[in-house]
């Protein structure tokens, strides 16, 4: 009897943004990917690392960011809970908004769903992703045909809508 690949049973597709601007940033991202897979979140594709200024305060340490495409049997709220657990495990301390962090995991898109539940702090697609170079450029690398679930604007046009200074301030490494 042939053993069935468990990834065939993972019905939900999501794009996650991973970032770090404290400590060994690249190592933090690799550990984050390893931790996600422990929770049966299968990484299908990963972008390169991108270095960008800290947002909204460029005087903070630079970020390393990536986008990963994953498959999972978790629902969006369960996925968010696991992401929060991993952030804490990697030393994230939630202090003030946009403070530097060892690990940040954002659900960018989940099954192309449009979802807004303030009490669980989950809005899909990510509400500011279309304005962020550190999301759009690595997302384009992972899926050149991706479209925003709400606006239906394709990734190329979202990137073209970014200010030139945002495009110049990010580098693939």
DAQUI-V179472 format. One line per field, one symbol per residue. burial: + if it has 24 or more other ideal C-beta (glycine too) atoms within 12 Angstrom, else -. A space follows every 10 residues. Layout:
BEGIN
burial: ???
END
This chain:
BEGIN
burial: ---------+ -+++++++++ ++--++-++- +++-+++-+- ++++++++++ +++++----- -+++++++++ ++-+-+--++ -+++-++--+ -+-------+ ++++++++++ +-+-+----- -++++++-++ -+++++++++ +++--+-++- ----+--++- -+---+---+ ---
END
